[in-house]
Structure formats: structure tokens, C-alpha cells
């Protein structure tokens, strides 16, 4: 039996890692702000109320002939 704070454990887990990438394009004239992910969560928290903090975060930049992609 698990409590709300416990993370479930299974004897034969089938998924080792799952990845979801979401790409956003800001409206013209809008600049990136670190508060944008929090604003997104506020809009979807009724449908997805539980959030598990990520232990590791990464950033990937792609450089091309026109600069950062």
C-alpha cells in the first residue's frame, strides 16, 4: 500500500524511461521569460493536478547557418 507521498514500485516495471518533448513558438514580439512554464502549469493544473519535480533538467541548443534554432 502506498501513501500519497510514496512513489509506487512494481516487481516487473515495463517502462524504464519516457520522454515527452513539447515545442512552443512565442508570439511575434514576445520574449522568453523564466515564468512561462509556471504560467503554463496554472492553465493545465485542473486537468493535470500532480506534478513530480524533475531531478535533472537540460537545455539543448541547435546551431545552424542562421544562428540558434
Beta strands, then each sheet from edge to edge (+ up, - down):
strand 1: 63-64
strand 2: 67-68
sheet 1: 1+ 2-
end
